[in-house]
């Protein structure tokens, strides 16, 4: 089995609903998505996936949709106010926790046709969440 990994840095803001801690307030992170792809065979170039292809598909999507953006749940009461003022907001169906953002990136990679097997999202230098798909 072969594996390749690409790190993608991006900045984002969010807040958590139904949460009593500090993260219930709007705040931001310098995130790092560590994206791992896996497969049993290499192509005729000797590659699992060209790193440039990961950049062209998944990193571009992160840059366009998540970087320097507020990531908010669709039921967040601040959402209409921010949208009305023309602020960038990425709307999610789930609470925008590190776990759910890792899953969001994973699913976007899968939908782009990448053989993605894991996304580790570093929210801070000491805290990360991992999503591997599966059940």
Beta strands, then each sheet from edge to edge (+ up, - down):
strand 1: 2-14
strand 2: 27-39
strand 3: 69-73
strand 4: 89-92
strand 5: 116-124
strand 6: 127-131
sheet 1: 4+ 3+ 1+ 2- 5+ 6-
end
